[in-house]
Amino acid sequence: MNRNRLRLWTLCCGSLVSLAFLVPSVSAQNPGEFSPEAVTFFESQVWPILQGKCIVCHSEKDRMSGLSLENRKAILSGGNRGLTAVPGHPEQSRLVEAVSYQADLKMPPGERLADSEIAAISRWIALGMPWRTTASSETARGTNKDHWAFKPVKRYPEPEIRNLKWARNPIDRFILAKLEHEGISPSPEADKLTLIRRLTLDLIGLLPTPVEIDNFISDKRPDAYERLVERLLASPHFGERWGRHWLDIARYADSNGYNIDGAREIWMYRDWVINALNRDLPFDQFVIQQIGGDLLPGASQDQIIATGFHRNTLLNLEGGIDFEQYRVEAVVDRVETTGAAFLGLTLGCARCHDHKYDPISQREFYQFYAFFNNVDELSGALGEEGRKRAHEPTLEFGTPEQLAKREAIRLQISLLERELTEYEIRWEKDLDPQMRSKLEPDVREVLAVAREERNEFQRGGLKIALRKLDPGYQARDEGIAALRKLDPKIPSTMVMRELPTPRKAYIHLGGDFLRHGVEVDSDVPAVLPALTAGKSPNRLDLARWLVDPRNPLTSRVTVNRMWQKYFGSGLVETESDFGTQGSPPSHPELLDWLASEFMARGWSLKSMHRLMVTSATYRQASRGRGDLTARDPNNRFLARQQRLRLDAEIVRDAALSASGLLTSKIGGPSVFPPQPEGASKLGQIQRDWVADSGPDRYRRGMYTFFWRASPHPGLMVFDASDSTRTCTQRMRSNTPLQALTVLNDKAFTEFARGLAVRILNQGPAGHTELLRYGFRLCLARSPSTAEQARLETFLSTQLEDFRANPREALMIASKEQAEDFGAPEVAAWTATARVLLNLDEFITRE
């Protein structure tokens, strides 16, 4: 063995080498002879790598370079280059050499496997290449009905544990059983200051106040923590915090997307989500109303508003487009979103061909597609009328008087627009060659295009030119604009509605909407339980099927996603892919217990939140532990809590709540807080962003108006979802721009000044006590001696500087603040507040 390969083998396997000698080196060993532990290792650590990174080229069907990695026999047979792997001898195996990029053969091409993946493959070969004879030895497509996620949810008994005192509820028994098996102790419970800050941020997304902190610390009752949980679950801000998570899945935005990215009105759907979560609407009803609420017998206004879930799709209103193409894209988006949101499946991978890994055929994709194909939208009508109808259907909330006034004004506008169009046609017809030659080149270009073929921009450009050239046309156009200003603004929201005559659904050959294959009826994938509905099932039938207790996925996916929010990652790390390429659950019995418990508790979300946050597992300290660094670097055993950077909106909300500026109003239209100059002009359409003044300026981050083409940079810098597709888990990046935003952004400098004034107004006398008060406002704890000393030095320096430069101080402090506290004092405390808001600990949930 050469030195490089010996070094690789040592790094990959380390102390695991000794395990190889527990298994005899027998290339002919039968799969059934391997130990259950070895087979479990293969299924959990190796098979996902082979499926995800290798079998796409090296399958039984394709056999690139003559090699298949789809079953043990094929691997032992090798390929065109000879033997691929020698059981018991990774150092002699070409597979290890290839994935390690140690020779001329580098696999997979272009992207080396992670060291942990290479180590897993090496250990597997050292163990004699254990395999099993069921699902993992089948073809990549196969039936895969034996895959864990497709099996019925099973109610596992709570495991036996030794440390009975640690466990607070059944969750802890499952977690502790695995820890005890691994010989690992759980972390101690976090201190009460950490717990109240963690719990308040997790449940309502705001900081606890000093009074709330003091009350909790002084509460010596044994159920003080549980009382805190109940208070937070009852808060109207709970619906805002957890509603924001759901809006990511619903791909909520205030605009249509694509280049024009016009504004849309759908904030009532956002309010419906908040209210539904606050009143603990059972999750099965939460799903049914969003997918098919309009089809419920005697559907209420509230149930129809809920269907905005699938009206959050992108909408293209550009001139010259094929409306049918973009209608199809919207329907495909609904299929993909439903698959990810409720089933944890990548249904979209079967749009153009059968799914390569999961048992979902292209036919089944379009059968699922058929459920959403009959939605009334993007009517396909040509010209201006089609564009006007593109937002239909909507649900309006105007009075009879408002509706009558609007009808009269719109009738008048329609007549005037018709006259204006006729005026344009006559003007264009009367142009002689000499007159045309005097027009601007871009106007001549538009006139060279037939009227019916001109796009939105060409029509708009011609209107602008006509206003300049013809005062009569300017005058007429302004009259129409004046009438439009009189059009009453009637609140409305986009909803779902079925067409009276159903559309036919076809397989789209190669995913091309113009190439129709055979006609299909609505149905669900055969690998999952069948629909119980009769002939021609509709969206409501699909909605009920999603939450049918026989469906093994919806309850698992939902509790896993809740777990993810509290612990940083789900029990299944691939939270939107429960298919054969996804990660297996770290605690499969716990996942199924939670899923069955969720249904047993009547699908109560608040009940499951209560269960998770009152567990000893959740209440652990999050400090790193040296004994876990090597054994469990990703905290999959959950022997501690996880430090998590706050979500984008909660970074803003935390600063608002610390500063005392927060407007606590729930719901209503989206608002326009300050943002950097020019940020809204980055899209194709140049828009002005006029910042709100008054209470709307200080609304929570979830109410910020969200343009898809040019979203608020204060949200995107902290990894907010772009709302173009469903988002089941946000990234958590760490960039200098984040620090610069919290330090220098206009909104955050306002928050810092607000925090400074709050400290001076509400805090006790003396700089030392004021600093301690400000520290508690932001971090819930008191500063250490060293932190206190550094802050006092900084504050003193700032006071000296601003007293020496009163003009600079007056640029920070308002006139009223200067009169109350003195401009240098306000400016120095503002600088100190900026330090507190810019601490990593401030934007982190411990």
Beta strands, then each sheet from edge to edge (+ up, - down):
strand 1: 394-396
strand 2: 492-494
strand 3: 505-508
strand 4: 516-520
strand 5: 644-645
strand 6: 844-845
sheet 1: 1+ 2-
sheet 2: 3+ 4-
sheet 3: 5+ 6-
end
